[in-house]
Amino acid sequence: MPLADSEKKGEVSLPSACTLHRAGNWSGEADRVTLAYDARFVRRKVLHTDKGERFLVDLPHATSLEHGDALELADGRLIGVIAAEEALLEITGSALPRLAWHIGNRHAPCQIAKNRLLIRKDHVLAEMLEKLGAGVREISAPFTPEGGAYGQGRTHGHSH
C-alpha cells in the first residue's frame, strides 16, 4: 500500500521498523504481520499487524522477509513475520528434477522439497505438468520458493 500524501510529508507519525532480526535470532514478539510471498519483499512500506496496528517498514535496502523473522520497531517492540497461506499447486511424481526443470524454464517461482514441488496456482502450468506425468493437486499453504542465484533470495526477471 503506497504512503498517503500526509505520510509522505511527515504529518502522520507511524511507528517505524528499521531493524530486521532473522528467524532464530530474536525472542519476545509483541504482534505479528502475516504476508504473502510477494508482500514479503519490502524496503519502505506501510504494513498492518494482525491486530490492526499500522507501522512503517523502513529498511536500508529491499529485503526478502522470511517466515519467522521479526521487524523491530523504534520503541523496541518486535513484529513477527508470518508467511500467509496461498493458493498453490503441489507437484509430485517420480521425475521431480525433470518437472522442476520445466517449471524453471518458464521462470515460475518454485518451492522445492524432497518429495514435492510447490508453485503458485496456474492452470497452464498444471496442464503442462500433468501432460509430463506429474501428480498435480491444489493446496493452500505458505509459499517460500527458492531464490534466484543473483537475487538475494528472490527470483528476478532476466535478459538473454
Buried (B, 14 or more C-beta within 10 A) or exposed (E): EEBEEEBEEEEBEBBBBEBBBEEEEBEEEBBBBBBBBEBBBBEEBBBEBEEEBEBBBBBEEEBBBBBBBBBBBEEEBBBBBBBBEBEBBBBBBEEBEEBBEBBBEEEBBBBBEEEBBBBBEBEEBBEBBEEBEBEBEEEEBBBBBBBBEEEEBBBEEEEE
